Amino acid sequence: MNTLLFFSNNQDKIKEIRNIFIKSKIKILSLNDFPKEDSPKETGGSFVQNAKIKSLYGFNKFGIPCFADDSGVCISALKNKPGIYSKNFLEKFESKNKLFNFIINKTNLKKNNYAYFQTSICLTLQKTHYVFFEGRINGYIVDKPRGLKGFGYDPIFVPNGHNKTFAEMSMSQKNILSHRSIAIKKMIGFLLN
């Protein structure tokens, strides 16, 4: 399999995914390579269901093997939310700083800063043949946002065993250990075997 479509409009994710695939000799297309395309509504109740909705939609639309991810941060002090609603949750706040302050205040109040990033990837090879890959990285929420790299919740999340937030790491450092890279590397292993 030489070409795969990554069904996403998220430019940061597209960059990250292409970076992980560099050594695999598999060409990654994204929605940037096609005329403006609507995304389906993510109506699933889990990361897996949302990834499948997008992956099947992309396969049916373009007729090429397609994969999609659904990811989010699960914060213990927020009862493991925002989870699958991470993107919507972020958009409810006027600014990222207000969002980060809200989360940090909650973790301090509950004296519980445990969190993890979760991703599910669905790879659709035929209409009725899809495979799932999971990735998870445990860590904690820091006292104040740090770093200018990465995206989303990266400035407030430190993976266990490290002292830098994802936003303080280079893309290649983050791609060694992130939830998304764990799932993508499983998928690459599957594709190359």
Secondary structure, DSSP 8 states (H G I E B T S, - for coil): --EEEE----HHHHHHHHHHHGGGT-EEEEGGGSS---------SSHHHHHHHHHHHHHHHH-S-EEEEEEEEEEGGGTTEEGGGHHHHHHTSSSHHHHHHHHHHHHHHTT--EEEEEEEEEEEEETTEEEEEEEEEEEEE-SS---SSS-TTGGGEEETT-SS-GGGS-HHHHHHH-HHHHHHHHHHHHHH-
